[in-house]
Amino acid sequence: DNAINYPLSEVATHFAKIDKDQPIVLYCRSGNRSGQAYQFLQAQGFTQIHNAGGLIEMQESK
């Protein structure tokens, strides 16, 4: 619920004004792009990020 889809190429733009202490869960189809987004956001100083991996993995963990 309340998920927002941002393409990996637009992560820098969309997260530029987001509080760096806000909890964020990242996921994509396979977990690869969410891992890249995680590394980028971590380097930008985000502190409450979690890479949930691939969509199927995330759905199965509910």
Beta strands, then each sheet from edge to edge (+ up, - down):
strand 1: 24-28
strand 2: 49-54
sheet 1: 1+ 2+
end
